[in-house]
Structure formats: C-alpha cells, structure tokens
Amino acid sequence: MKDLFSIAGKVALVTGGARGIGLMIARGFVDAGAKVYIASRKREECERVAAELSRQGECIAFSADLGTERGCRGLADALADREGALHVLVNNSGANWGAPISEYPDAAFDKVMNLNLKGVFHLTRFCLPLLEKAAQAADPARVINIGSIDGLHVPTFETYAYSASKAAVHHLTRVLARQLGPRHITVNAVAPGPFQSKMMADTLERFREVIVRSCPLRRIGEPDDMAGVAIYLASRAGSYVTGAVIPVDGGIATTV
C-alpha cells in the first residue's frame, strides 16, 4: 500500500511546465521522485525553472512551439534522443483569447485550437512509441490532458475558442482512451477551476471575491490540489482509470 501513489523513477514530460498549472504539476512530480522534462516556447524561462526544480530532483528543459505539428514532432524526437521510454505525458500547454462576439477574430480560433486541441493530438501521437515502451498491463503509461471547467459548463466570459477547445479536449481524451487502452496506455483529463496562474491573473485580480463566493469550498485552488490529482493519475493508484474527466474546481462546475 505504501507504494500505491509512488511515481519515483518514472519519466514524465509536462508541456507548459514553466508556469501556472504545468509548473504545479512539474514541481509535484519532481518532489515525488520522477524525472521530469518541461517544455515551453520561452527557452530562457524554461531553463530557469528547470534549474530551480533540479534543486529538489531532476528536471530538464526543452524549447518547443506546440502550436504546430512540426513543433510537436520535434519535441517528441528530442525526448526520444534522451530517453528510451516515457511513463507520463502531461499535455498542459494552452492559450486563451477573450473578446466580444462582434469583435472575435478568426486568428483567435486558429491560435487557440492549434495549441489547445491539435497540439494535444499531435504530441500524443508522436510520443506513442515512447509511451508504448513504458506501458505495462499492471502499470500503464499515462496521458494526462489538461482541460478546463469552461469545457464542462458555459463560462461567464467571452472566451469562445478557449471553452470550445477545452470541451473538445475532453472528448478527444475519451476517444484516445478507447483507442490506446489495448496498448496499456491510459488517457484522462483534468478540468481545473480557478487557480493562481498567469492566464487567470487578471480575472482573479478583478473578480476573486465573486469567484470564491461561487465555489462551494470557498477558496481558490492551491498548487498541491493540482499536483495531487496528477500524481494520483500517474501512479499505480490510478492504473484502472481511463477516459475520465476530473474537475478540480472546488465543486464549481458540477454543483453551481
């Protein structure tokens, strides 16, 4: 039982791991004994964060533009040059765009969908050979996609492409779970609610009290809340869970 939630020695890749939700997960994985690769478009920031996390364990930085098929393939190839297997892939990189419907630009849909949805599909596809090498019937390889509660309910703000992309990520998760299950690879999604991150910073600055009052648990999410669910899904404790979309939002999406 003591090893049920262990991920020590596993190799994990966390995209968007230099900030926000991705950093919460990457830090939790490093602290739990995993060897963690983080990827971001901003090389210097990613390398700085990797150096910081390496004080507690092992973290390596990659620079990649995951909004393109070429960037996804390049990241998978770079990882394959260093590792023979990948136990956990966390597809976290994402973008948002808010604007009134009368002003919402077509470029917003392209940018958001390319990164939030197509990037998840392409990177998972290109990492399959490494995931299959790590996969075992009793301890499958894991894909954890980061969705959003905005893909579960209708959001307050006019983030048309973002909410649509996250709903699509949730369904893509279910499709991939069915397809990859026979290969001993689980695919699940986490749907975060309000957490302190760069993407949420402006919203929380203006509406924190309103958001807190709307949350049954009356608080904003903490880093350990996100790290905990990711470690559960990546560990043997989560080995029989696939195709699930898990809200981590204090109850907002399912009770309000």
Phi, psi and chi 1 to 4 in degrees:
 res  aa     phi    psi   chi1   chi2   chi3   chi4
   1 MET       -  -33.6 -179.5   62.8   71.7      -
   2 LYS   -65.2  -22.5   67.4  177.5 -178.1  179.2
   3 ASP   -98.0    5.8  -64.7  -33.1      -      -
   4 LEU   -61.6  -35.5 -170.4   59.2      -      -
   5 PHE  -105.7   16.5  -68.6   89.7      -      -
   6 SER   -80.0  137.6  174.1      -      -      -
   7 ILE  -124.9   17.5   59.4  169.1      -      -
   8 ALA   -58.6  132.2      -      -      -      -
   9 GLY    86.0   -8.3      -      -      -      -
  10 LYS   -77.8  151.9  -70.4 -167.3  172.6 -173.7
  11 VAL  -100.7  127.4  175.3      -      -      -
  12 ALA  -129.8  145.3      -      -      -      -
  13 LEU  -118.5  123.9  169.9   60.7      -      -
  14 VAL  -118.6  112.0 -178.2      -      -      -
  15 THR   -80.8  150.7   67.7      -      -      -
  16 GLY    60.8   32.0      -      -      -      -
  17 GLY   -83.5    4.1      -      -      -      -
  18 ALA   -92.9   -5.8      -      -      -      -
  19 ARG  -158.8  165.6   60.6  173.9   62.4  172.0
  20 GLY    57.1 -139.9      -      -      -      -
  21 ILE   -57.6  -42.6  -63.7  -67.0      -      -
  22 GLY   -60.9  -40.8      -      -      -      -
  23 LEU   -67.1  -38.8  177.2   55.1      -      -
  24 MET   -58.4  -43.3  -64.1  174.0 -163.4      -
  25 ILE   -71.5  -44.9  -66.6  171.9      -      -
  26 ALA   -60.6  -44.1      -      -      -      -
  27 ARG   -63.1  -42.5 -171.2 -174.8  -57.1  -82.8
  28 GLY   -62.5  -41.4      -      -      -      -
  29 PHE   -63.9  -45.1  -80.0    2.7      -      -
  30 VAL   -61.2  -46.6  168.3      -      -      -
  31 ASP   -62.3  -27.6  -71.7  -13.9      -      -
  32 ALA   -88.3    3.4      -      -      -      -
  33 GLY    97.0    9.9      -      -      -      -
  34 ALA   -83.2  156.9      -      -      -      -
  35 LYS   -91.8  117.1 -179.4  179.0 -177.3 -179.7
  36 VAL  -116.6  130.6  179.6      -      -      -
  37 TYR  -104.9  134.0  -69.5   84.3      -      -
  38 ILE  -118.2  147.9   58.7  173.7      -      -
  39 ALA  -131.2  141.8      -      -      -      -
  40 SER  -158.4  155.9  168.7      -      -      -
  41 ARG   -67.2  -31.3  -80.5 -167.1  -51.5  110.8
  42 LYS   -90.6   98.8  -61.6 -179.1  178.4  179.2
  43 ARG   -59.7  -48.4  178.0 -176.8  -64.2  -84.6
  44 GLU   -62.6  -43.4  -70.4 -175.1    2.5      -
  45 GLU   -63.3  -42.1 -179.0 -177.9   22.2      -
  46 CYS   -64.1  -42.2 -157.8      -      -      -
  47 GLU   -67.3  -36.1  -69.7  177.6  -14.2      -
  48 ARG   -64.0  -44.8  176.7 -174.0   59.3   76.8
  49 VAL   -66.4  -40.8  170.4      -      -      -
  50 ALA   -61.6  -40.1      -      -      -      -
  51 ALA   -64.3  -39.2      -      -      -      -
  52 GLU   -65.3  -46.6  176.2 -165.1  -22.3      -
  53 LEU   -67.8  -27.4  -64.9 -176.3      -      -
  54 SER   -70.0  -10.6  -69.6      -      -      -
  55 ARG   -69.1  -22.8  -63.1 -179.5 -168.7  134.7
  56 GLN  -103.6  -18.5  -58.0  -60.4  -38.3      -
  57 GLY  -170.9 -133.7      -      -      -      -
  58 GLU  -127.2  119.8 -170.1  169.9    8.7      -
  59 CYS  -141.8  132.9 -174.2      -      -      -
  60 ILE  -125.4  138.3  -59.9   97.4      -      -
  61 ALA   -99.2  142.0      -      -      -      -
  62 PHE  -127.1  148.1  -80.7  130.7      -      -
  63 SER  -105.8  129.3  176.6      -      -      -
  64 ALA  -158.5  142.9      -      -      -      -
  65 ASP   -99.4  101.3  179.1    2.6      -      -
  66 LEU   -88.5    7.9  -59.5  178.0      -      -
  67 GLY   -85.8    3.5      -      -      -      -
  68 THR  -129.4  151.7   68.2      -      -      -
  69 GLU   -62.5  -39.9 -177.3  178.5    9.0      -
  70 ARG   -61.6  -41.4 -180.0  179.3  179.6 -179.6
  71 GLY   -65.3  -38.8      -      -      -      -
  72 CYS   -65.6  -43.6  -67.4      -      -      -
  73 ARG   -64.1  -40.5 -173.7 -171.9  -66.1  -85.3
  74 GLY   -62.8  -39.8      -      -      -      -
  75 LEU   -66.6  -44.1  176.6   57.3      -      -
  76 ALA   -61.9  -40.0      -      -      -      -
  77 ASP   -66.7  -41.2  -72.1  -13.5      -      -
  78 ALA   -63.7  -39.4      -      -      -      -
  79 LEU   -66.9  -40.0 -176.3   62.1      -      -
  80 ALA   -65.0  -25.8      -      -      -      -
  81 ASP   -70.0  -20.1  -73.4  -19.0      -      -
  82 ARG  -110.9  -25.0  -62.0 -172.9   59.5  135.8
  83 GLU  -130.2  146.2  -61.8  -69.9  -17.5      -
  84 GLY   -89.9  -13.0      -      -      -      -
  85 ALA  -156.4  154.6      -      -      -      -
  86 LEU  -128.2  118.2  176.2   64.0      -      -
  87 HIS   -83.8  -35.1  -60.5   90.6      -      -
  88 VAL  -139.9  125.1 -174.1      -      -      -
  89 LEU  -113.4  122.6  168.6   62.2      -      -
  90 VAL  -110.6  109.7  179.8      -      -      -
  91 ASN   -88.6   94.1  -73.2  -53.7      -      -
  92 ASN  -114.0  -25.2  166.4   72.5      -      -
  93 SER   -53.1  135.7  -72.6      -      -      -
  94 GLY  -161.8  163.7      -      -      -      -
  95 ALA  -136.2  156.3      -      -      -      -
  96 ASN  -129.2  161.6 -162.5   -4.8      -      -
  97 TRP  -157.4  123.1 -163.8  -54.3      -      -
  98 GLY  -118.9  134.9      -      -      -      -
  99 ALA  -167.0  152.0      -      -      -      -
 100 PRO   -58.8  151.4  -22.5   32.9      -      -
 101 ILE   -58.5  -34.2 -168.8  168.0      -      -
 102 SER   -71.3  -16.2   58.9      -      -      -
 103 GLU  -116.3    1.8  -57.2  170.1   11.9      -
 104 TYR   -69.4  118.5 -149.8   85.4      -      -
 105 PRO   -82.6  149.7   28.3  -31.9      -      -
 106 ASP   -60.9  -33.5 -174.0   59.8      -      -
 107 ALA   -60.8  -28.7      -      -      -      -
 108 ALA   -65.0  -43.8      -      -      -      -
 109 PHE   -63.0  -42.0  -93.7   89.3      -      -
 110 ASP   -61.7  -49.1  -69.6  -20.1      -      -
 111 LYS   -62.8  -48.3  175.8 -178.2  178.9  179.3
 112 VAL   -69.7  -46.4  172.3      -      -      -
 113 MET   -66.4  -38.8  -71.6  -67.3 -174.9      -
 114 ASN   -61.1  -40.8  -76.0  -16.2      -      -
 115 LEU   -85.8  -50.7 -179.8   58.2      -      -
 116 ASN   -71.1  -33.3  -66.7   13.1      -      -
 117 LEU  -111.4  -59.0  179.8   60.1      -      -
 118 LYS   -65.1  -34.3  -68.4  172.8   66.9  176.7
 119 GLY   -62.1  -39.3      -      -      -      -
 120 VAL   -61.5  -46.4  169.9      -      -      -
 121 PHE   -64.9  -49.6  176.4   74.3      -      -
 122 HIS   -63.9  -45.4  -71.9  -45.2      -      -
 123 LEU   -67.1  -39.9 -172.6   58.9      -      -
 124 THR   -59.9  -45.5  -59.1      -      -      -
 125 ARG   -59.7  -46.6 -179.3  162.0   61.3  105.1
 126 PHE   -74.2  -22.0  -65.3  135.0      -      -
 127 CYS   -88.7   -3.2  -75.2      -      -      -
 128 LEU   -54.9  -44.3  -88.5  179.6      -      -
 129 PRO   -57.8  -40.0  -27.1   36.8      -      -
 130 LEU   -71.2  -38.8  -71.6  175.4      -      -
 131 LEU   -64.8  -40.2  -70.6  164.6      -      -
 132 GLU   -65.2  -32.0  -71.7 -179.7  -45.5      -
 133 LYS   -70.8  -24.1  -71.1  177.7 -179.0  175.9
 134 ALA   -91.1  -14.9      -      -      -      -
 135 ALA   -73.9  135.1      -      -      -      -
 136 GLN  -135.9  151.5  -56.9  175.1   36.4      -
 137 ALA   -59.1  -41.7      -      -      -      -
 138 ALA   -83.3  -19.2      -      -      -      -
 139 ASP  -144.8   80.5 -167.4   10.2      -      -
 140 PRO   -63.4  161.7  -17.4   30.4      -      -
 141 ALA   -71.3  157.1      -      -      -      -
 142 ARG  -126.8  138.2  -41.0  -61.4  167.6   92.1
 143 VAL  -117.5  124.8  177.5      -      -      -
 144 ILE  -120.2  112.1  -56.9  171.2      -      -
 145 ASN   -96.3  136.5  -62.5  -34.7      -      -
 146 ILE   -96.4  108.7  -55.3  -56.6      -      -
 147 GLY   -95.2 -134.5      -      -      -      -
 148 SER  -169.9  152.7  170.2      -      -      -
 149 ILE   -66.0  -18.1   60.8  168.1      -      -
 150 ASP   -68.7  -13.4  -75.6   -1.4      -      -
 151 GLY   -93.0   -1.1      -      -      -      -
 152 LEU  -107.5  -31.8  -64.5  174.0      -      -
 153 HIS  -133.8  173.5   68.3  172.8      -      -
 154 VAL   -81.1  119.6  177.6      -      -      -
 155 PRO   -72.9  158.0   26.4  -33.8      -      -
 156 THR   -71.1  -38.2  -58.2      -      -      -
 157 PHE   -91.4  159.4  -57.3  105.5      -      -
 158 GLU   -85.5   73.9  -66.3 -176.0  -83.4      -
 159 THR  -113.7   66.3   54.1      -      -      -
 160 TYR   -58.7  -51.4  -59.8  100.2      -      -
 161 ALA   -67.8  -39.4      -      -      -      -
 162 TYR   -63.4  -52.3  178.5   79.7      -      -
 163 SER   -64.0  -38.1   54.5      -      -      -
 164 ALA   -65.3  -40.5      -      -      -      -
 165 SER   -65.6  -38.3   74.1      -      -      -
 166 LYS   -72.9  -35.9  -67.2  -56.7 -174.3  179.0
 167 ALA   -62.0  -39.3      -      -      -      -
 168 ALA   -66.6  -38.1      -      -      -      -
 169 VAL   -60.8  -40.6  165.1      -      -      -
 170 HIS   -61.8  -42.5  -62.9  164.5      -      -
 171 HIS   -74.6  -37.5 -164.5   64.0      -      -
 172 LEU   -58.1  -37.5  178.0   62.6      -      -
 173 THR   -57.2  -45.7  -64.8      -      -      -
 174 ARG   -66.0  -40.4  -68.0 -174.6  -79.6  -97.1
 175 VAL   -63.7  -46.7  173.6      -      -      -
 176 LEU   -65.1  -36.5  -71.0  171.8      -      -
 177 ALA   -59.7  -41.9      -      -      -      -
 178 ARG   -68.2  -40.7  179.8  169.4  179.9  172.7
 179 GLN   -73.0  -36.7  -65.8  -62.4  -38.6      -
 180 LEU   -97.0  -11.2  -59.0 -176.2      -      -
 181 GLY   -54.0  -46.1      -      -      -      -
 182 PRO   -62.7  -16.9  -26.5   36.5      -      -
 183 ARG   -92.0    8.9  -55.0 -171.6 -164.0 -172.4
 184 HIS    63.3   45.7  -55.5  -53.2      -      -
 185 ILE  -127.7  121.0  -60.5  170.4      -      -
 186 THR   -90.9  149.4   68.2      -      -      -
 187 VAL  -134.7  117.1 -173.1      -      -      -
 188 ASN  -132.9  162.9  -66.7  -71.6      -      -
 189 ALA  -123.8  145.7      -      -      -      -
 190 VAL  -110.5  131.8  174.8      -      -      -
 191 ALA  -111.2   91.4      -      -      -      -
 192 PRO   -70.0  148.9  -16.4   30.5      -      -
 193 GLY   -97.0 -141.8      -      -      -      -
 194 PRO   -75.5  117.8   25.1  -32.5      -      -
 195 PHE  -128.7  154.6  -80.5   77.8      -      -
 196 GLN   -73.9  110.7 -170.5   68.2   56.6      -
 197 SER  -151.9  169.1   66.1      -      -      -
 198 LYS   -62.5  -39.0 -176.2  175.1 -178.3 -179.6
 199 MET   -64.7  -34.1 -172.9  178.4  -69.4      -
 200 MET   -94.9   -4.3  -78.3  -72.1  -63.6      -
 201 ALA   -58.2  -48.2      -      -      -      -
 202 ASP   -66.5  -42.0 -178.6   63.1      -      -
 203 THR   -62.1  -44.4  -60.6      -      -      -
 204 LEU   -68.8  -33.8  -71.7  176.8      -      -
 205 GLU   -63.0  -37.6 -177.0  175.9  -16.3      -
 206 ARG   -90.7  -30.3  -68.0 -173.2  -67.6  162.1
 207 PHE  -129.5   20.5  -56.8  107.9      -      -
 208 ARG   -53.5  -49.6  174.9 -179.3  -72.2  -89.8
 209 GLU   -64.4  -38.1  -67.4  -53.9  -44.5      -
 210 VAL   -64.1  -43.1  173.7      -      -      -
 211 ILE   -66.2  -43.0  -67.5  170.4      -      -
 212 VAL   -61.7  -42.1  167.9      -      -      -
 213 ARG   -66.3  -28.3  -75.2 -162.3  -58.6  -89.9
 214 SER   -81.2  -11.1   74.2      -      -      -
 215 CYS   -93.2  124.9  175.2      -      -      -
 216 PRO   -55.1  -31.7  -29.5   37.0      -      -
 217 LEU   -88.6   -1.6  -66.9 -176.8      -      -
 218 ARG    57.5   41.7  -63.0  -65.1 -169.0  -92.4
 219 ARG  -160.8  165.9   67.0  177.1  177.4   87.0
 220 ILE   -86.6  150.3  -57.6  -60.3      -      -
 221 GLY   -63.5  145.8      -      -      -      -
 222 GLU  -105.5  156.6  -62.5  -70.8  -19.9      -
 223 PRO   -51.9  -40.4  -30.6   37.2      -      -
 224 ASP   -64.9  -27.1  -77.3   -7.4      -      -
 225 ASP   -63.3  -41.3  -61.6  -39.1      -      -
 226 MET   -77.5  -42.6 -172.5   52.2   55.7      -
 227 ALA   -61.1  -38.6      -      -      -      -
 228 GLY   -62.5  -46.2      -      -      -      -
 229 VAL   -69.5  -34.2   71.3      -      -      -
 230 ALA   -67.7  -41.2      -      -      -      -
 231 ILE   -64.7  -41.2  -70.5  170.6      -      -
 232 TYR   -56.9  -49.7  159.5   67.4      -      -
 233 LEU   -66.7  -29.3  -70.8  172.3      -      -
 234 ALA   -85.4  -15.0      -      -      -      -
 235 SER   -95.1  175.3   70.2      -      -      -
 236 ARG   -62.0  -23.9 -167.3  163.0   54.1   85.7
 237 ALA   -61.8  -28.8      -      -      -      -
 238 GLY  -103.4   18.1      -      -      -      -
 239 SER   -71.1  -15.9   61.8      -      -      -
 240 TYR  -110.8   18.8 -161.3   54.4      -      -
 241 VAL  -109.8  120.7  178.5      -      -      -
 242 THR  -151.7  148.5 -164.3      -      -      -
 243 GLY    77.9   11.9      -      -      -      -
 244 ALA   -93.1  148.6      -      -      -      -
 245 VAL  -118.1  111.5  178.1      -      -      -
 246 ILE  -104.9  111.3  -57.1  175.2      -      -
 247 PRO   -71.2  133.5  -12.0   27.4      -      -
 248 VAL  -125.0   81.0 -176.5      -      -      -
 249 ASP  -146.2   13.5   65.8  -16.1      -      -
 250 GLY    67.8   14.3      -      -      -      -
 251 GLY    97.7    3.7      -      -      -      -
 252 ILE   -62.3  -50.7  -66.4  172.7      -      -
 253 ALA   -72.6  -26.3      -      -      -      -
 254 THR  -106.7   -8.6   51.4      -      -      -
 255 THR  -128.9  -11.0   64.4      -      -      -
 256 VAL  -100.0      -  176.8      -      -      -
